[in-house]
Amino acid sequence: MNSQWYKNQSDKEARKKELLSYLNAFDALTELLQEETLPRTEYDCPSWSHKQADTNGYNRAIRHVKSLISFKDS
């Protein structure tokens, strides 16, 4: 479980129990996010580098959210 979930929490065990109760929702969200990753940009457009940068940022954000909601080591 990512330590960011415990940041500024006085009762870490209660927080962990609360988060684990959302596990089914997190799993469903992970499945949805799997489908949201964007493919690489086509390079036939003059502004391909801007589109590629946007795609890379979007995919990075999706990976970050997926890492936050992954509790495999719990």
Summary of the structure (lengths in Angstrom):
residues: 74
radius of gyration: 16.7
end to end distance: 6.0
largest distance: 53.9
contacts: 147
relative contact order: 0.17
helix: 65%
strand: 0%
